[in-house]
């Protein structure tokens, strides 16, 4: 790969921290409805998805291009925009599926980049 800039390393570490927070906020729930009904946990989860999207938008083009095969940065930033601009239209089931389907894969890919 290449040497990560200090900026890119910081962004990736912030993404990992946000992912860990999301897992921490959601691990006590059995399904999307239960998570959605706990407004504090749901709001905290959404805020951390916004953090992930913000950090994704700050990484360098070099990192983006070298990792875009395994990390869909465009989709990550797009999800951030949906949350920020259409908060009350968020589908709790879709969020739940992202948490339990895609988020762990993103975490693994980011850890690989940081190695």
C-alpha positions as CSV (number, residue, x, y, z in Angstrom):
1,X,0.0,0.0,0.0
2,X,1.5,3.4,1.0
3,X,2.3,5.3,4.1
4,X,-0.8,6.7,5.7
5,X,-0.8,10.4,6.4
6,X,-1.4,11.5,9.9
7,X,-4.8,12.9,8.7
8,X,-5.9,9.6,7.2
9,X,-4.8,7.7,10.2
10,X,-6.8,10.0,12.5
11,X,-9.9,9.7,10.3
12,X,-9.7,5.9,10.2
13,X,-9.2,5.7,14.0
14,X,-12.2,8.0,14.4
15,X,-14.3,5.7,12.2
16,X,-13.2,2.7,14.3
17,X,-14.2,4.5,17.5
18,X,-17.6,5.4,16.0
19,X,-18.2,1.8,14.9
20,X,-17.3,0.5,18.4
21,X,-19.7,3.0,19.9
22,X,-22.5,1.9,17.6
23,X,-21.9,-1.7,18.6
24,X,-21.9,-0.7,22.2
25,X,-25.2,1.2,21.8
26,X,-27.0,-1.6,20.0
27,X,-25.7,-4.8,21.5
28,X,-28.5,-4.9,24.1
29,X,-31.3,-4.9,21.6
30,X,-32.7,-8.0,19.8
31,X,-34.1,-6.2,16.8
32,X,-34.6,-2.9,14.9
33,X,-37.9,-2.1,16.6
34,X,-36.5,-2.4,20.0
35,X,-33.5,-0.3,19.1
36,X,-35.6,2.3,17.4
37,X,-37.9,2.6,20.5
38,X,-34.9,3.5,22.7
39,X,-34.6,7.1,21.4
40,X,-31.3,7.8,23.2
41,X,-29.5,4.8,21.8
42,X,-31.0,5.3,18.4
43,X,-30.0,8.9,18.3
44,X,-26.5,8.1,19.5
45,X,-26.2,5.5,16.8
46,X,-27.3,7.9,14.1
47,X,-24.8,10.5,15.3
48,X,-22.0,8.0,15.1
49,X,-23.0,7.1,11.5
50,X,-22.8,10.8,10.8
51,X,-19.2,10.8,12.3
52,X,-18.3,7.9,10.1
53,X,-19.6,9.8,7.0
54,X,-17.8,13.0,8.0
55,X,-14.5,11.1,8.5
56,X,-15.0,9.3,5.2
57,X,-15.3,12.7,3.4
58,X,-12.1,13.9,5.0
59,X,-9.7,11.2,3.9
60,X,-7.3,11.9,1.1
61,X,-8.0,11.0,-2.5
62,X,-5.0,8.7,-2.4
63,X,-6.4,6.6,0.4
64,X,-9.9,6.7,-1.2
65,X,-8.6,5.4,-4.5
66,X,-6.4,2.7,-3.0
67,X,-9.2,1.3,-0.9
68,X,-12.3,1.8,-2.9
69,X,-12.4,-1.8,-4.1
70,X,-13.0,-2.9,-0.5
71,X,-14.6,0.2,1.0
72,X,-17.5,2.0,-0.6
73,X,-16.7,5.5,0.5
74,X,-19.4,7.0,-1.7
75,X,-22.1,4.9,-0.1
76,X,-20.8,5.7,3.4
77,X,-20.9,9.4,2.7
78,X,-24.4,9.0,1.1
79,X,-25.7,7.3,4.1
80,X,-24.4,10.2,6.3
81,X,-26.3,12.6,4.0
82,X,-29.5,10.7,4.3
83,X,-29.3,10.7,8.1
84,X,-28.4,14.4,8.3
85,X,-31.0,15.6,5.8
86,X,-33.9,13.1,6.1
87,X,-33.6,12.1,9.8
88,X,-37.3,11.4,10.3
89,X,-37.4,9.3,7.1
90,X,-34.8,6.8,8.4
91,X,-35.8,3.2,8.1
92,X,-34.9,1.6,11.4
93,X,-34.8,-1.9,9.8
94,X,-32.3,-0.7,7.2
95,X,-30.1,0.8,9.9
96,X,-30.3,-2.5,11.8
97,X,-29.2,-4.4,8.7
98,X,-26.3,-2.1,8.1
99,X,-25.2,-2.5,11.7
100,X,-25.4,-6.3,11.6
101,X,-24.3,-6.8,8.0
102,X,-22.0,-4.1,6.8
103,X,-20.4,-2.4,9.8
104,X,-18.3,-5.3,10.9
105,X,-16.9,-5.7,7.4
106,X,-16.0,-2.0,7.3
107,X,-14.3,-2.3,10.7
108,X,-12.2,-5.2,9.4
109,X,-11.2,-3.4,6.2
110,X,-10.2,-0.3,8.1
111,X,-8.1,-2.3,10.5
112,X,-6.3,-3.9,7.5
113,X,-5.5,-0.4,6.1
114,X,-4.2,0.7,9.5
115,X,-1.8,-2.4,9.8
